[in-house]
Amino acid sequence: MQQLLALVPALPLLAAVLLMLAATRIGTNGVRILGVGSVALSALLACRIAVAQIGAGWAVQPFDVTLWHWMRIGDFAPDVTLHLDGLSLVMMLVITVIGFLIHLYASAYLDGDPGYARFFACMNLFVAAMLTLVLANDLLLLYVGWEGVGLCSYLLIGFWYDDPANGRAARKAFIVTRVGDTALISGLFLLATSFGTLSIPSLMQHATTSWPIGTAMPTLAAFLLLGGALGKSAQLPLQTWLVDAMAGPTPVSALIHAATMVTAGVYLIARTHVLFALAPDALLVTGLIGAATLLLSGASALVQTDIKRVLAYSTISQIGYMFLALGVGAWDAAIFHLVTHAFFKALLFLAAGAVILRMHHEQDITRMGGLRTAMPGVFVVFAIGSASLAALPLVTAGFYSKEAILGGAWDSGPSGRLLWCAGVVGAFLTALYIFRLLFIVFLGEQHRHPHGVTGWRIGVPLGVLAILAVVGGGLQTPALLGGIAIMPGILGGVFGSASHEGALALLPLVLASLVPLAGIALAWRWYGGGLASRFETQFTGLLLRGWDFDRAYDRMIVQPLMWLVRVNHHDIVDSFYEGLGKLAQRTHAGLSLSENGRVRWYAGWLAAGSVAALAIAVLS
């Protein structure tokens, strides 16, 4: 059973290679079977491994699989080793199961697209890279998967490259995430030079025994890893790429936002939580960044008119919740919310894609409206996803995972109470913007009529995800609501005893439960009651532009660099080497004058040279 672990990432990787090499020979059905089937097999293998490795009390029996020895440079000898424990098992299940549902959906969504095979090749490569990232037992192999998902995101965001705007969005995602990746690789260099290894278990053990809590080295290392996490997970101040990533096809948006790339940063911090525990300052900054991100992004989502941009800002905000949880040491709560977020956010993106597809690829919500009767099934699943995102009390998965985060914040001291307040305000904003979207699209005045029907390859993933968005909360519940501890049991071997046991006091629990209801009520009053225009007129500009981060970066970074390019268009460095070349040419021209064909001149120069050589020998 343990040897089967290598097949989980290998199957989609092999399918990606075959699709790149032989797509024209196997036809559309072959592409569909290979692209979707490989991820389905990976999901089945992942589930089989989970059944075999989960024991009593939901504890996971960890193991390693060494595939080969990678290299040896002195004492540095990393292996290509896969590691399965509770954390990597949860991530593997999320990536493969949600990835399969998205692939099945995409097989219908992209029907007839001339880049059908190229799309599935990139999607399968994306899944393989993410699986490599989460199963790696070594930070070097993790970095290979890390850069792999970055490459695939570039290819998929710019999939429809005929439109220059899509190419710009892809380049923006690639460049902004490279900023974070530079910090990450610097952190890896620091760890490798400090301990001579990048094996995650060895690193964590060495860090614990060698670095006292709060000293400079663990703090610097943690901040460098945090920089990488901020880029991949689109947190302040590197969040600007994610909204523009909506240029890709909707299944790409669902895969990036729900099951793969944006969760990589959360996973990295959770995987290296021992190091972050040695750096309290880095933990505090992590929580503060998460809180600020969830509030600013939630506010921006309030006024967006593009259905996918609303969900994009929502993703940034929800990842902020996970960073908030990491910042207060609620490791299991962060991973729990990662799981439930994968359920309801994939559902919302795929449901939005179904709307877009039947609305002639229209994404402006002000041109929709009244779709409840025309698309009743999509309305139901979108309402379920919206309720789970808004953390509707008791009946949705999102409620239980957010309560776990808020409980961890409440129990973590004065700074945690401040973050708890930010989380509650964020919950209010979340309910407000997602139900504003629901009311406008499905209950508002109808402007256009949808065409066609929603086929089974789109309907089945929506139905499965809708069920998961409801029952997924049963993985972990507060003590006041049953005290189910499946997720803490699975993750206990990674994080020790559960970082939050669900013992949130009754009053904070009730307050946090009522806030989403208040947000839904206000959304109905404003948007269902026709009072939205007054609010949007006052705040639309700044919020639509995402708090002007792009404009600030353009003025502070892009324009100064462009000025330097214009000033230095001849390149001062090249001028130095061009000068050397010109000096050599002129020296050659001068020396060539001595080549006149006259033997007397040659003999004279030989004599002069001999005299000069003798003089140097005598004088020295």
N, C-alpha and C positions, 0 to 999 in steps of 0.2 A: 504493500500500500504506500509506503514512504517513497518508493521510486516513482510512483505515478505523479508525484508533485511536480516533477520537471515537465511533464506533459501539459500541465495547465497553461503555462506561458508559451510552450513550444508549439502547441496546436494552432493558435491564431498567428504566431510568427511564421510557421510553415505555410499556412493559407495565404498570408500576405505575400510571401515570396512567389508562390504559385500564381497568384492573381497578377502579379507584376510581369511574370514571364509568359504565361499561357492564357491570358484572359480572352484573346481573340479566337482561340481554338475551342473553348468550352462553351461559349455562348452565354446568353443572359441567365438561363436557368442554372447553368453550371456555376456561374459567378455567385448567384444567390445561394445555392446549396453550399458551396465552399465557404463563402463569407459568413453566412449565418450559422451553418452547421458546425464550423470549427469552434465558434464561441459557445454554441450550445453544448458541444462535447466538453469543453473546458468547464462550463457551469456544472455539468453532471459529475465530472471528476471532482470538482471542488466540493460539491455536496456529499459525494461518497467519502472523501477524505475527512470531511467534518464529522460525519456519522461515526467513522472509525476512531477518530481522535478525541471526541468529547466523551468524558467519563462521568463519574458520579459528581453531583454538585455542579454540573456544567463545566468542570475543569477540563482544560485542554492539555493533552500530553504533547509537549514540544519535541521536535526533532530537527536535525539538520541533514541535508543531502548535498554532499560535495560532488560537483560535476567534473571539475578538472582544476589543476593548479594553473593559475593565471600567469604569473611572472615572479622573478626573484631578482631584487636589486639590493644587494647587501643583505641586511636583516629584514628588509621589507619584502614579504612573500605572500601577497593576497591570493586567496582561492576564490573560485566561482562556486559559492555555496548558497543554497536556498535554505531558509529557516522558517519553520512553521511554529507559531505559538498562537495564543488567543487573539492578539492584535492583527497579525498577518492573516489569520484565518478569517476574521471578520472582514478585513479589506478584500481578501480574495473572493469571498462570497458576494460582496457588494459589486465588485468590478465585473465578475463573470455573469451573475444573474441579471443585474440591471443592464449590463452590456449586451447580453443576449436579447433582452426585450427591446432594446433600442435598435439592435441590428435587424430584428424581425420587422419592426416598424419601418426602418429605413428601406427595407427591400420593397415596400410598397410606395413609400414617399418619393423615392428617387426613380421609380419606374419610367423608362423612356429617356432618362438623362444620358447624353453621350459619354459622360465620364463615370458610368455605373461601376465598371470594374475598378477603375482608379480609386473611386470613393471607398469601396469595400477593402481594397488593399491598404489604404491609409487607416481606415477604421480598425482593421485587424492588427495592424502594426501598433496603433495607439493602445489597444487593449494589451498586447504583448509587452509593450514598454512599461505600462502601468503595473502589470503583474510582476515584472522584473523588479520594479522599484519597491513594491511592498513585500516581496518575498526575499529580498537580498539580505544576507547576513553580514554584509560588508558595505561600508559607506561608499567605497569605490564602485561596486556593482550597483548600489542604489543610485549613484550619480549617473551611471550609464542609462538606467531607466528614466531618471529625471530629465536628462537631455533628450532622450527618445520621445517623451511626451511633448517636450517643447518643440521638437522638429515636426511631429505629427500635427500639433495644433496649428503650426504655420501652414502646413499643407492643406489642412481641412478648413481653416478659416478662410483661406484664399482659394477654396475649391473652385468657385466660379470666377476664375481669374480674368475672364473677358472684361469684367467691370473693374476699372482702375481702383474704385473705392474698396473693393474686396482685397485687392493686393495691398493697399495701404493699411487696412485693418490687420492683415496677416503680418506685415512687417512691424507694425506697432506692437503687436503681441510678442513677437520674437525679440524685439529690441528691449522692451520694458522688462520682460522676464529675464533677459540676459543681465540686467543690472542686479537683480537678486541673485542670479546664478554666480555672478562674480564674487559676491559676498560668501556664498555657500562654498565655492571651491577654495576661497581663502581660509575659511574655517576648517575645511578638510586638510589643507596644508598644515595649519597650526596643530591640529590633532595628530596628524601623521608624524610631524617632526617632534612633537612632545612625547609620544608614546611608542613610535615605531610600528604602529599597526592602525588599520582602519576597520578591523573587526568590531562590530558594534558591542557584543558582550565584553570583549577585552577592553575596549575603550571606556565603557561605563565603569568597569571594575577599577581600571587604573585611575580614572578621574576621581572616583570616590576615595581612593586611598592616598592619592598624591595631591589633590587640590582641596584646600580648606574652603568651607562655604563662604561665599561673598568675596573671595579674593579676585585679583585682576584676571588671571588666566581663564578660569571657568566662565567669568562674566564676558570676557572678550569672545571666547569660543561660542557661547550661547547667543550673543548678539549677531555674530556672523551667520550662524545657522538661522537665526530669526530673519535676517535679511533675505536669505534664500526663500524661506517660507512665505514672506510677505509678497515676493514677486509671483510665485506660482499660485498662491491662494488669493491674489488680488486684494490685498489689504493696504490701508493707508501706509505710505504715500504712493504705492505702486499699483493702485487699483484701476487705473484709467484704461488699461487694455481690454478688460473683460467686457465692457459694454459694447465696444466696437467689434468684439469677436462675434456678435450676432450676425455679421456678414455671411457666416457659413450657413449651410443647410440646417434646418431645425434639429434633425437627429444629432448633428455635431454639437449644437448648443446643449442638448440634453446630456450627451456623453461628457463634454467638458465640465458642465456645471453641476452634474449630479454624481457621477460615479468615478471620475478619473482626475483630471488635471488639478482642479481647484482644491481638491481634498489632499493633494500631495503635501502641502505645507503643514496642514494639521497633523498628518501622519508623521512627518519628519520630527516635529516637536514632541509628539507623543512617544515616538520610538526612542528619542534621546532625552526622555523626561528626567532621567537621573542627572544628566549634565545640567539641565535647566533648574533642577532642584538645588544645585550648588550655586546658582546665580539668581538670588532673589530679585535683584534689580531688573534682570532680563525678564523674569516672570511678571513683575509688576508692569513693565512696559508692554509686554504681550497682552495682558488684560486690558490696559488702557487703549492700546491700538484697536483691539477688538471692539471695545465699547464705542469708541469714536467712529469706527467704520460702520458699525451696525446702525448708529443714529444718522449719520450723514447720508448713507446710501438709502436707508429707509425713507428719509425725507425726499430724496431725489426721485424715488419710485412713485411718490404721490402724484406727480404732475406729468409723467411720461405719457405720450400718446401712441407709441409703438409697443405692441403687446409683448414683443420679445425683450425690449429694453426694460420694461417694468420687471420682468422676471430676471433679467440680468442684474439689475440693481438689488433685487431681492436676494439673489445668490450671494452677492458681495456682503449684504447685511447679515445673512444667516451664517456665512463663514465667520463673520465678526463674532457671532454668538459662540462659535467653537473656540476662537482665540480667547474670548473672555473666560470660557471654562478652563482652558489651558493655563491662563494667567493666574487663576486661583487654585490651581492644582487639582481641579476636578477632571482628571484624565479620562475616566470611564464615561463621564457625562458628555465630554466633548466627542468621544467616539460614538456614543449612543446617538447624539444629535446628528453626527455625520451619516449614520445609517438611516435614520428616519428622514433626514433631508434628501438623501438619495431617492427614497421612495416618492415623497410628495413633489420634489422639484422635477424629477424625471417625468412624473405624471403631468405636471402643469406644462412643461415644455412640449411634451408630445400631444397633449390636448390642444395647446395653442397651435401646434403645427397642423393638426386636423382642421382647425378653424381656418388657418391661413390657406391650406390646400383647397378647401371648398369655397373660399371667398376669393378665388382667382388670384392667390398670392398677395392679397391685401393684408397689411400689418397695422394700419392705422385704426385704432379702436374707435375713433370718432366717426368712421365710415362703416362701422358694424352696427350692432344693436339688434335686439329682438330675436336672437338666435336660439332661445330656449325651446321654442316650438319647432323650429326647423331642424335643430340638432339636439334632440333631447338627451341622447346617450352621452354625447360630449359634454353637455351642460352638467349632467349628474357627476361625471368623473372630475370635471373641472371644479365643481363645487366641493367635492370631497378633498381634492388637492388644496384648494383655497382654505378650507376649514382646518386642515392639518397644518398648513403653513402658519395660519393665524393662531394655532394652538387652542382650538375650540375645546373647552374643558371636558375631560372624562372620555370622550368618544373618538379622539384622534391621536395618532402616534406623535405628532408634533407637540401636543400638550405635555406628554410625559417626558420627552427629551428636554424640552425647555424648562420644565419644572426641576429636572435633575441639575441643569446648569444653574438656575436661579437658587436652588438649594445649596449647591456648592459655594456660590458667591456669598450667600447669606451667612454661611457657617465659617467663613474664612477671615473674619475680623473686620475692623473699620473700613479698610480699603475695599474689602469685598462687599460691604453694605453699599458703598458708593457705586460699585459696578452692578450690584443688584438693582439699584434705582435705574441705571442706564438700561439694563436688560428689560425692566418693566416698561419703560418708555418705548423701547424698541418693539416690544410686543404690541403695544397700542398702535404704533405706526404701521407695523406689519399687517394687522387686521384691517386698518384703514385703507392701505393702498391695494391690498389684494381683493378686498370686497368692492372697492371702487371699480377695479378692473372687471370683476364678475358682473356687477350691476350694469355697467356700460355695455359690455359685449353681449350679455345674454338677456338682460331685462330692459335695456334702454330702447329708445325709438329705433326702429329698423330702417336702415338706409340702403342696404343691398341684400339681395337674396343669394344664399349659397347654392351651389350646383353639385350634382353627383351624390354619392353615398360614401359612408365610412366603411371600408372593407375590413375583413377579419384580421388581416395582418396589421392593421392599425388598431382595431377594436380589442383584440386579445391583450396586447401589452397594456392598453389603457385599463382594462378590467383588472388584470393582475396587480398592477401598480395601485389602483384604487383600493383593492383589498389590503395590500401591504400598508398603505397610508393610514388605514384604520386600525388593523390588528398589530402593527409593528410596535405600538406602545406597550404591548404586553411583555416586551423584553426586559423592562425595568419600570417599576412603579414605586411611588413613595410609600413609606410605612403606613401612612394614614389611608392609603388606597390599596392595601393588600401586601405591599412589600415584596413584590416579585423581583428576583435578583438574577435573571438569566444572564444579562449582559455583564454585571459585575462578576458573576461566576466565571464566564468565559475569559474576561480580561484580568481576573485576579492573579493569575500566574505572571502577568506582565507588570502590573502596577501594584502588586501586593494586595493588602486588604482594600476594598472598594474605597475610592477617594471620596465618595458621598453615598451614605447609606440610605438616603431617601427619608431622613427623619426631619424634614422641614416642618417648622412650627405651623400651627393651624392658621393663624392670622396672615402671615405672609403668603401661605398657599392660597387662601381665599382671595386675597388682594390680587395676586398674580393671575388667578383664574378669572376674575371679573374684568380685568383690563381688556383682554381680547373681545369680550362681549361689548364693552363700551366702544371699542374701535369699530366693530361691525355696525353697531347702532348709529354711530356718527357717519359712517360711510353711507348708510341708507338715507340718513337725513340730508346729507350734502348732495350725494350723487343720485340717489333714487328720488330725492325730493327736489332736484333741480337747483340746488344752491352752490354747486361746485364752481361756477364761473367767478364769483367774488373772491374765493380763496385763490384760485389759479391765476387770476389777473395780477394779484399782489406778489406772488412768489414764483411764478412760472420761470422767468428768465434765468435766475441763478440756479435753481434746482434742475431745470432742463439741461443745463450745461454741466451738471455734476459738480457744482460748487467751483467752477472755473479752474479746476486743476490743470486741464489741458492748456488753457490760455496762460496760466502762470508758468508752466513748464516751457511753453513756446517762447515766452519773453525772457525767462531766466536762463534757459539752456539752449534751445534750438536756435533762436535768433543770434545770440552771441557766437555760437559755433559757426553759423552761416557767415557772420561778419568776419570771423577769423579765416574762413575758407576764401572769402573774396579778397581779403588783404593779402593772404599768403597763397594766392592762386599760382604763383611761380614756385612755391615750396622752397623755403630757405634751406632745408636739408638737401633737397635735390640740387640746389644751386652750388653747394659745396662740392658735391661729386661731379657736377657738370664742369666746375672750375678745374678740378683735377684732370678731367678729360681734355679740356682746352689747353691746359698747361702741357700735357703730354704731346698734343698735336703740334703746338708751337715749338716745343723742344725738338720734336722730330723734324719739323720744317727747317729749323736752324742747323741741325746736324746733317741734314740731307745736302746742304750746300757744299759740304766737304767731299761729296761724291761727284767729282768733276771729270774723272777718267784720266787725270794726269799723274803719271807714275812719280814724278818729282815731288808732288804734294803728298802722296801716300808715304814715300820714303821719309820726307821731312817730318810728318806726323809720327811715324814710327820712331824716328830718332828722338823727337821731343818727348814722346811718351817714355822711352827708355831712360833718358836723362832724368825725367821727373820721378820715375820709379826708383832709380839709384839714389837720388837726393832724399827721397822719403826714407829709404832704407838706412842711409848714413845718418840722417838727423835723428831718427828714432832709436 
